[in-house]
Amino acid sequence: MVQRREPTARQLRLGLELRRLREAAGLTAVQSAALLGMNRVQISHIESGLIGVSEERLRRFASHYACTDEEFVDALVEMATDRTRGWWEEYRGLLPTSFLDLSELEHHARFLRHVAILYVPGLLQTEDYSRAVFASRLPELTGEELELRIRHRKRRQEFAVPYEAVIHEAALRIRVSDRAASRAQLARLLELSDADHITVRIIPFDLDGFARASSTMTYVGGPLPKLDTVVRDALHGSAFIDSEAQLNTYRTSFRKVEAASLGPERSREFIHRLAKEL
């Protein structure tokens, strides 16, 4: 099997889950290889996402690791056997890998949740708003790089899974461009909030004692809760978080942020009022 030069986040996640199953079974890579008639290097490469794994071999792994969660194993099989060449592949070599990994995660997501503090979430941005955000990046982007990012973001916006965005008032008031762009962005939020699969909630400045909305996050729902992923912006790209303990923390955090935010209808009224101020 051809070795991958740069595994995607999804391929890395599959390998990580297989390693977690092996370690939960108390087996070393050498012991696992002996049980499965393989060598340690093959096990290492599969767990590192450097080579793929067939459905038959994956189910043998699960059997030897005494994994009885059939739904989980089926989900791993789906990850291992999916040969989809997504639209994001046309950007490989042109955009940072984290952009492509995020697109792939969103494509396979069962639902999406977002907490936004300083910027309107990318999936809800107008083109002018996106252009202003990308143009402010350092080091400065070339014209070609800027257009690539905008086209990529517009493709990401063609999603149909349930999406809930909790947006702090600060993100609505900060003018990334001019007054007209801000007004158009608020109108776009109102338009999108009418969609059946999109929910927009606002956290106003005057909410007393609220300190939980301190950081941005994207929560990507997998086929099972244990295959969920949290995406956090990092200095050089994005950080993908998938440990069960951390996922539980972020689930709790989102529930608290959601509970403290305005409901969908009150949020629409809030955006209307803010738009009138402009």
Secondary structure, DSSP 8 states (H G I E B T S, - for coil): ----SS--HHHHHHHHHHHHHHHHTT--HHHHHHHHT--HHHHHHHHTTSS---HHHHHHHHHHTT---HHHHHHHHHHHH-----GGGGGBTTB-HHHHHHHHHHHH-SEEEEEESSS--GGG--HHHHHHHHHT-SS---HHHHHHHHHHHHHHT---S-EEEEEEHHHHHS-SS-HHHHHHHHHHHHHHTTSTTEEEEEE-TT-TT--S--S-EEEEE-SSGGG-EEEEEETTEEEEE--HHHHHHHHHHHHHHHHHS--HHHHHHHHHHHHHH-
